[in-house]
Amino acid sequence: MFNDASTPLSLLQTRRSGKPRDMGAPGPSRDQLMEMIAIAARTPDHGKLAPWRFVIVPADARDAFAAGLTRALRAERPGASDKEIAAVVDDFAYQAPALVVVLSAPVEQAKIPLWEQQLSAGAAAMNLLHAAHAMGFVGGWLTGWAAYSDQVRDLFGTAPQRIAGFVFIGSPTRELEERPRPELSEIVHLWNPLG
């Protein structure tokens, strides 16, 4: 069983993202979404800077989001055909009932290193997924070309902000499937100060 919310530990042990293209209704209500974001904002944050922002893209703004993606894609790939653009934009913009854009929003004049602020934004996005799963939904964190496009970023924020990810939330329309996980022996090492 994935996303077993019976205990905090079981949720962490069984956490599994969903594919946004495989998400449908019901999605979270506005109040549930705000609760998820409040949980995500409880992320480790050296210096109490809140170096992240959350932008909700409501269902009635998905057409405007798709139009913004189209403009950005046409500017970045002038030779792309209408069919190529539609495949990228339509498949992305209309996935899942809920969409939250998570921005890394570093405080430039702070004494806290930029890297720590960026890590905190990533942790906030992960906590948003944890909150979605704990509340009985499924979430998926996507990046792709849109996350690295300044024009797409400008739909939601301004430099030096960057898109940490697009977090789609809904209910699974297909069974979640396990993905390969690394063997602990490949990723865990015991430090030996003597060599």
C-alpha positions as protocol buffer text, in pm:
chain_id: "A"
residue {
  index: 1
  type: MET
  ca { x: 0 y: 0 z: 0 }
}
residue {
  index: 2
  type: PHE
  ca { x: 140 y: 337 z: -101 }
}
residue {
  index: 3
  type: ASN
  ca { x: 99 y: 656 z: 106 }
}
residue {
  index: 4
  type: ASP
  ca { x: -23 y: 464 z: 412 }
}
residue {
  index: 5
  type: ALA
  ca { x: -121 y: 749 z: 644 }
}
residue {
  index: 6
  type: SER
  ca { x: -195 y: 526 z: 945 }
}
residue {
  index: 7
  type: THR
  ca { x: 119 y: 656 z: 1120 }
}
residue {
  index: 8
  type: PRO
  ca { x: 378 y: 921 z: 1032 }
}
residue {
  index: 9
  type: LEU
  ca { x: 644 y: 651 z: 995 }
}
residue {
  index: 10
  type: SER
  ca { x: 431 y: 434 z: 767 }
}
residue {
  index: 11
  type: LEU
  ca { x: 361 y: 736 z: 546 }
}
residue {
  index: 12
  type: LEU
  ca { x: 731 y: 804 z: 508 }
}
residue {
  index: 13
  type: GLN
  ca { x: 804 y: 436 z: 445 }
}
residue {
  index: 14
  type: THR
  ca { x: 537 y: 404 z: 175 }
}
residue {
  index: 15
  type: ARG
  ca { x: 542 y: 752 z: 20 }
}
residue {
  index: 16
  type: ARG
  ca { x: 500 y: 742 z: -355 }
}
residue {
  index: 17
  type: SER
  ca { x: 443 y: 1028 z: -593 }
}
residue {
  index: 18
  type: GLY
  ca { x: 184 y: 996 z: -864 }
}
residue {
  index: 19
  type: LYS
  ca { x: 217 y: 1088 z: -1228 }
}
residue {
  index: 20
  type: PRO
  ca { x: 28 y: 1415 z: -1282 }
}
residue {
  index: 21
  type: ARG
  ca { x: -111 y: 1285 z: -1612 }
}
residue {
  index: 22
  type: ASP
  ca { x: -272 y: 1002 z: -1414 }
}
residue {
  index: 23
  type: MET
  ca { x: -445 y: 1227 z: -1161 }
}
residue {
  index: 24
  type: GLY
  ca { x: -811 y: 1318 z: -1159 }
}
residue {
  index: 25
  type: ALA
  ca { x: -1086 y: 1440 z: -932 }
}
residue {
  index: 26
  type: PRO
  ca { x: -1135 y: 1485 z: -656 }
}
residue {
  index: 27
  type: GLY
  ca { x: -861 y: 1731 z: -589 }
}
residue {
  index: 28
  type: PRO
  ca { x: -812 y: 1925 z: -270 }
}
residue {
  index: 29
  type: SER
  ca { x: -1048 y: 2206 z: -178 }
}
residue {
  index: 30
  type: ARG
  ca { x: -907 y: 2557 z: -141 }
}
residue {
  index: 31
  type: ASP
  ca { x: -899 y: 2510 z: 238 }
}
residue {
  index: 32
  type: GLN
  ca { x: -719 y: 2177 z: 205 }
}
residue {
  index: 33
  type: LEU
  ca { x: -469 y: 2329 z: -35 }
}
residue {
  index: 34
  type: MET
  ca { x: -401 y: 2615 z: 207 }
}
residue {
  index: 35
  type: GLU
  ca { x: -352 y: 2363 z: 488 }
}
residue {
  index: 36
  type: MET
  ca { x: -101 y: 2172 z: 273 }
}
residue {
  index: 37
  type: ILE
  ca { x: 89 y: 2493 z: 204 }
}
residue {
  index: 38
  type: ALA
  ca { x: 88 y: 2585 z: 575 }
}
residue {
  index: 39
  type: ILE
  ca { x: 244 y: 2244 z: 644 }
}
residue {
  index: 40
  type: ALA
  ca { x: 499 y: 2292 z: 364 }
}
residue {
  index: 41
  type: ALA
  ca { x: 600 y: 2627 z: 516 }
}
residue {
  index: 42
  type: ARG
  ca { x: 709 y: 2447 z: 834 }
}
residue {
  index: 43
  type: THR
  ca { x: 1028 y: 2353 z: 652 }
}
residue {
  index: 44
  type: PRO
  ca { x: 1380 y: 2398 z: 795 }
}
residue {
  index: 45
  type: ASP
  ca { x: 1474 y: 2759 z: 725 }
}
residue {
  index: 46
  type: HIS
  ca { x: 1810 y: 2884 z: 852 }
}
residue {
  index: 47
  type: GLY
  ca { x: 1775 y: 3251 z: 940 }
}
residue {
  index: 48
  type: LYS
  ca { x: 1393 y: 3247 z: 928 }
}
residue {
  index: 49
  type: LEU
  ca { x: 1400 y: 3394 z: 578 }
}
residue {
  index: 50
  type: ALA
  ca { x: 1111 y: 3198 z: 419 }
}
residue {
  index: 51
  type: PRO
  ca { x: 1312 y: 3174 z: 94 }
}
residue {
  index: 52
  type: TRP
  ca { x: 1026 y: 3016 z: -98 }
}
residue {
  index: 53
  type: ARG
  ca { x: 690 y: 3113 z: -239 }
}
residue {
  index: 54
  type: PHE
  ca { x: 383 y: 2911 z: -336 }
}
residue {
  index: 55
  type: VAL
  ca { x: 167 y: 3016 z: -629 }
}
residue {
  index: 56
  type: ILE
  ca { x: -166 y: 2836 z: -668 }
}
residue {
  index: 57
  type: VAL
  ca { x: -282 y: 2805 z: -1029 }
}
residue {
  index: 58
  type: PRO
  ca { x: -660 y: 2759 z: -996 }
}
residue {
  index: 59
  type: ALA
  ca { x: -861 y: 2557 z: -1245 }
}
residue {
  index: 60
  type: ASP
  ca { x: -1011 y: 2868 z: -1402 }
}
residue {
  index: 61
  type: ALA
  ca { x: -659 y: 3002 z: -1473 }
}
residue {
  index: 62
  type: ARG
  ca { x: -531 y: 2694 z: -1656 }
}
residue {
  index: 63
  type: ASP
  ca { x: -609 y: 2845 z: -1998 }
}
residue {
  index: 64
  type: ALA
  ca { x: -401 y: 3153 z: -1910 }
}
residue {
  index: 65
  type: PHE
  ca { x: -124 y: 2923 z: -1783 }
}
residue {
  index: 66
  type: ALA
  ca { x: -133 y: 2728 z: -2111 }
}
residue {
  index: 67
  type: ALA
  ca { x: -117 y: 3055 z: -2308 }
}
residue {
  index: 68
  type: GLY
  ca { x: 187 y: 3166 z: -2105 }
}
residue {
  index: 69
  type: LEU
  ca { x: 358 y: 2835 z: -2164 }
}
residue {
  index: 70
  type: THR
  ca { x: 285 y: 2864 z: -2536 }
}
residue {
  index: 71
  type: ARG
  ca { x: 435 y: 3215 z: -2556 }
}
residue {
  index: 72
  type: ALA
  ca { x: 746 y: 3100 z: -2371 }
}
residue {
  index: 73
  type: LEU
  ca { x: 789 y: 2791 z: -2585 }
}
residue {
  index: 74
  type: ARG
  ca { x: 745 y: 2985 z: -2911 }
}
residue {
  index: 75
  type: ALA
  ca { x: 1006 y: 3238 z: -2795 }
}
residue {
  index: 76
  type: GLU
  ca { x: 1255 y: 2968 z: -2694 }
}
residue {
  index: 77
  type: ARG
  ca { x: 1190 y: 2731 z: -2986 }
}
residue {
  index: 78
  type: PRO
  ca { x: 1087 y: 2947 z: -3281 }
}
residue {
  index: 79
  type: GLY
  ca { x: 1090 y: 2650 z: -3519 }
}
residue {
  index: 80
  type: ALA
  ca { x: 851 y: 2438 z: -3313 }
}
residue {
  index: 81
  type: SER
  ca { x: 533 y: 2337 z: -3493 }
}
residue {
  index: 82
  type: ASP
  ca { x: 185 y: 2398 z: -3356 }
}
residue {
  index: 83
  type: LYS
  ca { x: 153 y: 2023 z: -3304 }
}
residue {
  index: 84
  type: GLU
  ca { x: 478 y: 2007 z: -3101 }
}
residue {
  index: 85
  type: ILE
  ca { x: 375 y: 2303 z: -2891 }
}
residue {
  index: 86
  type: ALA
  ca { x: 27 y: 2164 z: -2828 }
}
residue {
  index: 87
  type: ALA
  ca { x: 176 y: 1831 z: -2720 }
}
residue {
  index: 88
  type: VAL
  ca { x: 406 y: 1999 z: -2467 }
}
residue {
  index: 89
  type: VAL
  ca { x: 169 y: 2267 z: -2341 }
}
residue {
  index: 90
  type: ASP
  ca { x: -163 y: 2078 z: -2331 }
}
residue {
  index: 91
  type: ASP
  ca { x: -12 y: 1772 z: -2167 }
}
residue {
  index: 92
  type: PHE
  ca { x: 149 y: 1990 z: -1900 }
}
residue {
  index: 93
  type: ALA
  ca { x: -94 y: 2274 z: -1830 }
}
residue {
  index: 94
  type: TYR
  ca { x: -409 y: 2072 z: -1773 }
}
residue {
  index: 95
  type: GLN
  ca { x: -280 y: 1785 z: -1560 }
}
residue {
  index: 96
  type: ALA
  ca { x: -434 y: 1707 z: -1220 }
}
residue {
  index: 97
  type: PRO
  ca { x: -705 y: 1905 z: -1042 }
}
residue {
  index: 98
  type: ALA
  ca { x: -464 y: 2124 z: -839 }
}
residue {
  index: 99
  type: LEU
  ca { x: -135 y: 2291 z: -923 }
}
residue {
  index: 100
  type: VAL
  ca { x: 103 y: 2476 z: -693 }
}
residue {
  index: 101
  type: VAL
  ca { x: 415 y: 2638 z: -836 }
}
residue {
  index: 102
  type: VAL
  ca { x: 692 y: 2636 z: -577 }
}
residue {
  index: 103
  type: LEU
  ca { x: 946 y: 2915 z: -619 }
}
residue {
  index: 104
  type: SER
  ca { x: 1290 y: 2941 z: -468 }
}
residue {
  index: 105
  type: ALA
  ca { x: 1289 y: 3303 z: -346 }
}
residue {
  index: 106
  type: PRO
  ca { x: 1631 y: 3372 z: -196 }
}
residue {
  index: 107
  type: VAL
  ca { x: 1694 y: 3677 z: 16 }
}
residue {
  index: 108
  type: GLU
  ca { x: 2001 y: 3820 z: -154 }
}
residue {
  index: 109
  type: GLN
  ca { x: 2126 y: 4045 z: 128 }
}
residue {
  index: 110
  type: ALA
  ca { x: 2100 y: 3772 z: 391 }
}
residue {
  index: 111
  type: LYS
  ca { x: 2399 y: 3619 z: 563 }
}
residue {
  index: 112
  type: ILE
  ca { x: 2258 y: 3274 z: 493 }
}
residue {
  index: 113
  type: PRO
  ca { x: 2430 y: 3117 z: 189 }
}
residue {
  index: 114
  type: LEU
  ca { x: 2225 y: 3094 z: -130 }
}
residue {
  index: 115
  type: TRP
  ca { x: 2271 y: 2716 z: -139 }
}
residue {
  index: 116
  type: GLU
  ca { x: 2104 y: 2678 z: 202 }
}
residue {
  index: 117
  type: GLN
  ca { x: 1812 y: 2892 z: 89 }
}
residue {
  index: 118
  type: GLN
  ca { x: 1772 y: 2682 z: -226 }
}
residue {
  index: 119
  type: LEU
  ca { x: 1782 y: 2361 z: -24 }
}
residue {
  index: 120
  type: SER
  ca { x: 1507 y: 2502 z: 195 }
}
residue {
  index: 121
  type: ALA
  ca { x: 1291 y: 2565 z: -114 }
}
residue {
  index: 122
  type: GLY
  ca { x: 1340 y: 2203 z: -219 }
}
residue {
  index: 123
  type: ALA
  ca { x: 1246 y: 2089 z: 130 }
}
residue {
  index: 124
  type: ALA
  ca { x: 931 y: 2304 z: 113 }
}
residue {
  index: 125
  type: ALA
  ca { x: 829 y: 2135 z: -213 }
}
residue {
  index: 126
  type: MET
  ca { x: 890 y: 1793 z: -56 }
}
residue {
  index: 127
  type: ASN
  ca { x: 685 y: 1887 z: 250 }
}
residue {
  index: 128
  type: LEU
  ca { x: 403 y: 1993 z: 18 }
}
residue {
  index: 129
  type: LEU
  ca { x: 408 y: 1641 z: -128 }
}
residue {
  index: 130
  type: HIS
  ca { x: 412 y: 1489 z: 221 }
}
residue {
  index: 131
  type: ALA
  ca { x: 112 y: 1702 z: 320 }
}
residue {
  index: 132
  type: ALA
  ca { x: -81 y: 1606 z: 6 }
}
residue {
  index: 133
  type: HIS
  ca { x: -16 y: 1236 z: 65 }
}
residue {
  index: 134
  type: ALA
  ca { x: -99 y: 1261 z: 438 }
}
residue {
  index: 135
  type: MET
  ca { x: -433 y: 1418 z: 347 }
}
residue {
  index: 136
  type: GLY
  ca { x: -527 y: 1130 z: 119 }
}
residue {
  index: 137
  type: PHE
  ca { x: -434 y: 1280 z: -218 }
}
residue {
  index: 138
  type: VAL
  ca { x: -144 y: 1203 z: -446 }
}
residue {
  index: 139
  type: GLY
  ca { x: 109 y: 1459 z: -561 }
}
residue {
  index: 140
  type: GLY
  ca { x: 372 y: 1480 z: -830 }
}
residue {
  index: 141
  type: TRP
  ca { x: 664 y: 1725 z: -850 }
}
residue {
  index: 142
  type: LEU
  ca { x: 765 y: 1811 z: -1207 }
}
residue {
  index: 143
  type: THR
  ca { x: 1031 y: 2037 z: -1352 }
}
residue {
  index: 144
  type: GLY
  ca { x: 1123 y: 2007 z: -1721 }
}
residue {
  index: 145
  type: TRP
  ca { x: 1184 y: 2293 z: -1961 }
}
residue {
  index: 146
  type: ALA
  ca { x: 920 y: 2517 z: -1801 }
}
residue {
  index: 147
  type: ALA
  ca { x: 1102 y: 2521 z: -1466 }
}
residue {
  index: 148
  type: TYR
  ca { x: 1415 y: 2659 z: -1633 }
}
residue {
  index: 149
  type: SER
  ca { x: 1244 y: 2916 z: -1855 }
}
residue {
  index: 150
  type: ASP
  ca { x: 1276 y: 3275 z: -1737 }
}
residue {
  index: 151
  type: GLN
  ca { x: 960 y: 3360 z: -1933 }
}
residue {
  index: 152
  type: VAL
  ca { x: 761 y: 3094 z: -1749 }
}
residue {
  index: 153
  type: ARG
  ca { x: 916 y: 3204 z: -1420 }
}
residue {
  index: 154
  type: ASP
  ca { x: 800 y: 3559 z: -1495 }
}
residue {
  index: 155
  type: LEU
  ca { x: 439 y: 3433 z: -1494 }
}
residue {
  index: 156
  type: PHE
  ca { x: 480 y: 3362 z: -1122 }
}
residue {
  index: 157
  type: GLY
  ca { x: 770 y: 3569 z: -988 }
}
residue {
  index: 158
  type: THR
  ca { x: 1077 y: 3773 z: -1072 }
}
residue {
  index: 159
  type: ALA
  ca { x: 1452 y: 3721 z: -1071 }
}
residue {
  index: 160
  type: PRO
  ca { x: 1636 y: 3605 z: -869 }
}
residue {
  index: 161
  type: GLN
  ca { x: 1344 y: 3372 z: -796 }
}
residue {
  index: 162
  type: ARG
  ca { x: 1347 y: 3039 z: -976 }
}
residue {
  index: 163
  type: ILE
  ca { x: 1089 y: 2767 z: -1019 }
}
residue {
  index: 164
  type: ALA
  ca { x: 1174 y: 2481 z: -785 }
}
residue {
  index: 165
  type: GLY
  ca { x: 893 y: 2276 z: -929 }
}
residue {
  index: 166
  type: PHE
  ca { x: 534 y: 2236 z: -1035 }
}
residue {
  index: 167
  type: VAL
  ca { x: 350 y: 2031 z: -773 }
}
residue {
  index: 168
  type: PHE
  ca { x: 37 y: 1870 z: -914 }
}
residue {
  index: 169
  type: ILE
  ca { x: -217 y: 1726 z: -669 }
}
residue {
  index: 170
  type: GLY
  ca { x: -523 y: 1508 z: -720 }
}
residue {
  index: 171
  type: SER
  ca { x: -651 y: 1156 z: -685 }
}
residue {
  index: 172
  type: PRO
  ca { x: -491 y: 865 z: -870 }
}
residue {
  index: 173
  type: THR
  ca { x: -685 y: 737 z: -1169 }
}
residue {
  index: 174
  type: ARG
  ca { x: -447 y: 441 z: -1198 }
}
residue {
  index: 175
  type: GLU
  ca { x: -274 y: 221 z: -946 }
}
residue {
  index: 176
  type: LEU
  ca { x: 53 y: 369 z: -826 }
}
residue {
  index: 177
  type: GLU
  ca { x: 355 y: 161 z: -919 }
}
residue {
  index: 178
  type: GLU
  ca { x: 680 y: 122 z: -732 }
}
residue {
  index: 179
  type: ARG
  ca { x: 987 y: 255 z: -898 }
}
residue {
  index: 180
  type: PRO
  ca { x: 1341 y: 122 z: -861 }
}
residue {
  index: 181
  type: ARG
  ca { x: 1503 y: 232 z: -536 }
}
residue {
  index: 182
  type: PRO
  ca { x: 1878 y: 234 z: -478 }
}
residue {
  index: 183
  type: GLU
  ca { x: 2033 y: -33 z: -264 }
}
residue {
  index: 184
  type: LEU
  ca { x: 2139 y: 117 z: 68 }
}
residue {
  index: 185
  type: SER
  ca { x: 2486 y: -30 z: 15 }
}
residue {
  index: 186
  type: GLU
  ca { x: 2518 y: 197 z: -290 }
}
residue {
  index: 187
  type: ILE
  ca { x: 2420 y: 519 z: -117 }
}
residue {
  index: 188
  type: VAL
  ca { x: 2523 y: 477 z: 248 }
}
residue {
  index: 189
  type: HIS
  ca { x: 2883 y: 473 z: 357 }
}
residue {
  index: 190
  type: LEU
  ca { x: 3041 y: 461 z: 700 }
}
residue {
  index: 191
  type: TRP
  ca { x: 3297 y: 735 z: 733 }
}
residue {
  index: 192
  type: ASN
  ca { x: 3636 y: 614 z: 844 }
}
residue {
  index: 193
  type: PRO
  ca { x: 3861 y: 903 z: 950 }
}
residue {
  index: 194
  type: LEU
  ca { x: 4165 y: 675 z: 927 }
}
residue {
  index: 195
  type: GLY
  ca { x: 4115 y: 609 z: 559 }
}
